[in-house]
Amino acid sequence: MHSTQRESLILEAVAATGFVTYRALEALLEASPATIRRDLTRLEEEGLIVRVHGGAKAPQDQKEERESGLSGTPFAQSILQNLPAKQAIGRAAAALCLPGEGIMIDGGTTTLQMCPHLAGLDCQVLTNSLHIVDALLPQEGTRVLLPSGTVFREQNIVLAPAGEESMPRFHAPKLFMGAAAIGPQGVMQQDIILVAAERSFIKRAETLILLIDSSKFVSISGSIVCDLSEVDVVITDKGVDRQALEMLEDAGIEVVVA
């Protein structure tokens, strides 16, 4: 298992309750104690965890964020940013869907732009976003599924702690997912709670399709959701630069410029 994958699993485990033991990490990661210590040291140096006797815990600021809401830009503000690009990306993403297909759509302001273009396809959609549910309900032939969990009001998204099975028994050929940033390290989100939810979606999909506007290539920081090797397709806008395209192509990712 690659170090970035181990670190993502550690962050998921910490996000569940705010603390995880060394014993639990050894069982989860199937790695040596020395390897786990090195992973924890890196995460602590980045300010993502605090090492304590017997395990690791979330930093105080992350604990407060978990209690009050998710970190990152509020949905109402984010939806207005780069809107024309997001609309073009959403249209291109919906064009990849087949009539009657089962798909998964992760919550986000870019993935939301797919919804108007799914009308008439009679798809079955698993999503954790109440905004997406609201957009799809008027479509008579579209069936919608939701996981269980807590509703985070600012983002109107349903999330459950890592390790808690909240998803319906559902498998889909395509997962459409957004991100806070993308870089050589992988796909990133600003809140570690989102990492657990998105990893749960990824496990249920055959193809991961990332919907990101060109601004997401500029800021490359956050909790890693997955390596670039796990991404199959990236849909972005015409503002993407050559360096970003080369990074994706070198990773073997198909790129669609909307």
DODREN-733932 format. One record per residue (C-alpha): residue number from 1; x, y, z. Coordinates in pm, whole numbers. Example, Ala and Ser with C-alpha at 12.3 -4.5 7.8 and 13.67 -1.06 7.14 Angstrom:
# DODREN-733932
> 1	1230	-450	780 $
> 2	1367	-106	714 $
# end
This chain:
# DODREN-733932
> 1	0	0	0 $
> 2	139	342	-99 $
> 3	214	595	176 $
> 4	-53	837	48 $
> 5	-316	562	71 $
> 6	-207	475	425 $
> 7	-218	842	527 $
> 8	-569	881	383 $
> 9	-686	578	584 $
> 10	-526	718	900 $
> 11	-705	1050	850 $
> 12	-1034	870	790 $
> 13	-990	673	1112 $
> 14	-907	987	1312 $
> 15	-1205	1170	1159 $
> 16	-1448	904	1283 $
> 17	-1413	981	1656 $
> 18	-1121	1222	1683 $
> 19	-882	950	1808 $
> 20	-738	620	1682 $
> 21	-513	370	1860 $
> 22	-188	221	1728 $
> 23	-343	-125	1755 $
> 24	-635	-21	1536 $
> 25	-398	130	1279 $
> 26	-188	-188	1263 $
> 27	-503	-390	1184 $
> 28	-632	-132	936 $
> 29	-310	-74	743 $
> 30	-145	-417	769 $
> 31	185	-229	802 $
> 32	478	-256	1042 $
> 33	485	-39	1357 $
> 34	790	145	1216 $
> 35	603	229	893 $
> 36	301	352	1087 $
> 37	521	569	1309 $
> 38	677	730	1001 $
> 39	331	796	853 $
> 40	213	953	1178 $
> 41	524	1168	1199 $
> 42	462	1307	848 $
> 43	96	1379	924 $
> 44	185	1550	1252 $
> 45	446	1766	1077 $
> 46	174	1875	833 $
> 47	-55	1966	1124 $
> 48	-319	1705	1032 $
> 49	-295	1497	1352 $
> 50	-143	1509	1700 $
> 51	45	1204	1828 $
> 52	-51	1106	2184 $
> 53	15	811	2412 $
> 54	-138	501	2253 $
> 55	-234	657	1921 $
> 56	-318	979	1741 $
> 57	-591	1240	1767 $
> 58	-730	1525	1559 $
> 59	-588	1874	1620 $
> 60	-812	2098	1831 $
> 61	-907	2321	1537 $
> 62	-1025	2019	1335 $
> 63	-1227	1896	1633 $
> 64	-1401	2233	1652 $
> 65	-1466	2229	1276 $
> 66	-1623	1884	1302 $
> 67	-1861	2008	1570 $
> 68	-1962	2327	1386 $
> 69	-1947	2219	1021 $
> 70	-1707	2139	739 $
> 71	-1405	2349	658 $
> 72	-1374	2514	318 $
> 73	-1583	2763	121 $
> 74	-1958	2755	203 $
> 75	-2173	2610	-77 $
> 76	-2370	2932	-136 $
> 77	-2045	3118	-199 $
> 78	-1870	2845	-395 $
> 79	-2153	2792	-643 $
> 80	-2103	3143	-780 $
> 81	-1731	3095	-842 $
> 82	-1633	3007	-1203 $
> 83	-1997	2927	-1278 $
> 84	-1980	2930	-1663 $
> 85	-1688	2685	-1653 $
> 86	-1872	2460	-1406 $
> 87	-2183	2461	-1624 $
> 88	-1980	2355	-1928 $
> 89	-1811	2079	-1727 $
> 90	-2145	1954	-1594 $
> 91	-2289	1939	-1945 $
> 92	-1989	1740	-2070 $
> 93	-2012	1501	-1774 $
> 94	-2381	1430	-1829 $
> 95	-2303	1348	-2193 $
> 96	-2106	1046	-2068 $
> 97	-2415	894	-1902 $
> 98	-2616	624	-2078 $
> 99	-2998	588	-2066 $
> 100	-3108	379	-1769 $
> 101	-2757	370	-1620 $
> 102	-2681	361	-1248 $
> 103	-2436	638	-1152 $
> 104	-2296	802	-840 $
> 105	-2262	1179	-803 $
> 106	-2062	1318	-513 $
> 107	-2184	1645	-365 $
> 108	-2030	1965	-501 $
> 109	-2100	2282	-693 $
> 110	-1955	2144	-1018 $
> 111	-2122	1802	-1002 $
> 112	-2452	1983	-938 $
> 113	-2431	2128	-1289 $
> 114	-2480	1779	-1435 $
> 115	-2836	1755	-1308 $
> 116	-3035	1952	-1570 $
> 117	-2877	1743	-1846 $
> 118	-2978	1408	-1691 $
> 119	-3347	1469	-1761 $
> 120	-3491	1203	-1987 $
> 121	-3211	951	-1932 $
> 122	-3401	766	-1656 $
> 123	-3082	710	-1456 $
> 124	-3058	572	-1105 $
> 125	-2844	813	-900 $
> 126	-2674	759	-565 $
> 127	-2568	1093	-415 $
> 128	-2487	1239	-73 $
> 129	-2593	1592	-173 $
> 130	-2936	1730	-87 $
> 131	-2881	2002	-349 $
> 132	-2848	1729	-612 $
> 133	-3152	1545	-475 $
> 134	-3354	1867	-501 $
> 135	-3237	1920	-861 $
> 136	-3319	1562	-967 $
> 137	-3657	1511	-797 $
> 138	-3857	1701	-1065 $
> 139	-3722	1456	-1327 $
> 140	-3994	1194	-1343 $
> 141	-3777	907	-1467 $
> 142	-3473	969	-1245 $
> 143	-3449	749	-934 $
> 144	-3251	888	-640 $
> 145	-3079	707	-352 $
> 146	-2923	865	-40 $
> 147	-2683	726	222 $
> 148	-2757	767	592 $
> 149	-2563	1005	812 $
> 150	-2553	1361	945 $
> 151	-2667	1658	735 $
> 152	-2405	1936	725 $
> 153	-2620	2242	667 $
> 154	-2375	2481	499 $
> 155	-2297	2231	224 $
> 156	-2634	2046	245 $
> 157	-2445	1719	231 $
> 158	-2502	1388	414 $
> 159	-2191	1236	573 $
> 160	-2121	951	812 $
> 161	-1803	894	1017 $
> 162	-1527	676	871 $
> 163	-1581	310	946 $
> 164	-1960	350	969 $
> 165	-2138	171	684 $
> 166	-2400	417	559 $
> 167	-2416	350	185 $
> 168	-2691	143	19 $
> 169	-2581	-182	-147 $
> 170	-2504	-12	-476 $
> 171	-2243	-50	-748 $
> 172	-2209	178	-1049 $
> 173	-1998	194	-1363 $
> 174	-1932	567	-1314 $
> 175	-1862	798	-1019 $
> 176	-1869	1172	-1084 $
> 177	-1669	1353	-815 $
> 178	-1541	1704	-748 $
> 179	-1232	1812	-555 $
> 180	-1084	2107	-372 $
> 181	-752	2067	-554 $
> 182	-550	1831	-770 $
> 183	-174	1798	-811 $
> 184	105	1540	-847 $
> 185	26	1420	-493 $
> 186	-328	1328	-593 $
> 187	-687	1447	-552 $
> 188	-747	1659	-240 $
> 189	-1027	1788	-20 $
> 190	-1015	2059	246 $
> 191	-1195	1855	514 $
> 192	-1086	1508	623 $
> 193	-1448	1403	685 $
> 194	-1509	1433	309 $
> 195	-1222	1193	245 $
> 196	-1402	902	413 $
> 197	-1724	963	219 $
> 198	-1546	990	-115 $
> 199	-1337	678	-51 $
> 200	-1663	492	12 $
> 201	-1794	610	-326 $
> 202	-1471	517	-504 $
> 203	-1488	158	-374 $
> 204	-1829	119	-540 $
> 205	-1734	253	-885 $
> 206	-1567	107	-1190 $
> 207	-1469	445	-1337 $
> 208	-1377	762	-1146 $
> 209	-1460	1079	-1340 $
> 210	-1329	1398	-1180 $
> 211	-1509	1728	-1248 $
> 212	-1277	2021	-1173 $
> 213	-1252	2372	-1312 $
> 214	-907	2503	-1403 $
> 215	-869	2699	-1077 $
> 216	-835	2371	-885 $
> 217	-490	2312	-1037 $
> 218	-353	2630	-878 $
> 219	-400	2545	-510 $
> 220	-260	2200	-431 $
> 221	-311	2148	-58 $
> 222	-548	1946	156 $
> 223	-622	1590	266 $
> 224	-551	1336	-7 $
> 225	-857	1143	-128 $
> 226	-678	926	-384 $
> 227	-371	902	-604 $
> 228	-384	1016	-965 $
> 229	-355	649	-1062 $
> 230	-711	594	-936 $
> 231	-859	864	-1162 $
> 232	-980	754	-1506 $
> 233	-1118	1077	-1657 $
> 234	-1082	1448	-1575 $
> 235	-1331	1698	-1717 $
> 236	-1212	2057	-1693 $
> 237	-1246	2389	-1876 $
> 238	-1050	2577	-2139 $
> 239	-857	2772	-1877 $
> 240	-645	2469	-1788 $
> 241	-276	2524	-1861 $
> 242	-35	2301	-2050 $
> 243	156	2195	-1740 $
> 244	-163	2063	-1576 $
> 245	-261	1877	-1893 $
> 246	82	1716	-1914 $
> 247	57	1606	-1550 $
> 248	-276	1433	-1619 $
> 249	-161	1277	-1946 $
> 250	158	1146	-1783 $
> 251	-61	978	-1521 $
> 252	-259	803	-1797 $
> 253	-576	1003	-1733 $
> 254	-817	1081	-2015 $
> 255	-881	1457	-2029 $
> 256	-1201	1620	-2158 $
> 257	-1184	1999	-2201 $
> 258	-1534	2146	-2196 $
# end
